Amino acid sequence: MSSLHVAILIVSFRGVQDVVDCLAALDRSEHRDFSVFICENGGAEAYAALQDAIPGKLSGGQSVHLSLSAGNLGFAGGVNACLDVAGPADAYWILNPDTQPDPGALASMVARLQEGDCDMVGHDIVLPSGLLASRSGRWSKRTARAISIDHGRPRAPGLARGEVEAAMNYVIGASMLVSGDFFERFGRMREDYFLYCEEAEWCLRAKAQGARLGYDQTAVVLHAHGTSTGGGGDLRSRSRIAVYLIERNRVLLTRDCFPALVPTASMFALLHLMLRCARASAWRQLAYGVSGWAAGLRDERGRPAWF
């Protein structure tokens, strides 16, 4: 098979060390035909700091392009800004800055994409503990829940490729390899979600138009999870913006993809939020979440006015 040129799209928000570590991992990639495009969402000071910290080229000659966004565009907005700069490519790898791919990850995903029976590739994402963050994702439309397949389990032994592909209906946004014409055929990610759930909505929308999702058993990417948004770690420590947007966007995704289920799915979402927060005694996060849930019912979109 011929080599594919991959445009790697990274959205940064004031996370210089994350980007430096991610680029160092990419520099060890066995698949060498790629370019990197980074959009800094964190303002001019963050852009200058990142510009000073990263090279213009990696050791294999791969170019690294850095651009400053016009304000905080959110995740999808940053990806789309990278896409505008990158232009045409054989494939695009949407990659979180707080990830470190194994050297063989991109080569393995490219080989899976080249099999020709899928338009987007997911794979195993692991936590710093070594346990799985996910193999891919499944959105439960009746409960408005994002389910990370095999979350918290040891990576091996794993499910067979066919089992994961039968279970998944979206690829985790921390690392998504998509075909070169995916954006043209199925559209871009929605920017009005700002953060969270946009990759699930994108995949569900694309699948409804005939997109095929694949899973690669070999590729592994380490994900620190939530370092820039405060969305990782213990529930009681999660930031207002993370909890608010996750709950808001669960309702918005239901509105956009399964409008007939809004009455029941939104109630399940609220019940799930209340149970999780009660178990963790995360009363502040419960208030954040209920506020976001109510904003979803009001169809409020974009970056919250208070953020």
Secondary structure, DSSP 8 states (H G I E B T S, - for coil): -----EEEEEEESS-HHHHHHHHHHHTT-S---EEEEEEE-S-HHHHHHHHHHS-SB-TT--BEEEEE-SS--HHHHHHHHHHHHH---SEEEEE-TTEEE-TTHHHHHHHHHHTSS-SEEEEEEE-TTSSEEESSEEEETTTTEEEETTTTS-SSS---HHHHHHH-SB--TTEEEEETTHHHHH----GGG-SSSHHHHHHHHHHHTT--EEEEEEEEEEE--STTTS-SS-GGG--HHHHHHHHHHHHHHHHHH-GGGHHHHHHHHHHHHHHHHHHHT-HHHHHHHHHHHHHHHTT--SS-TT-
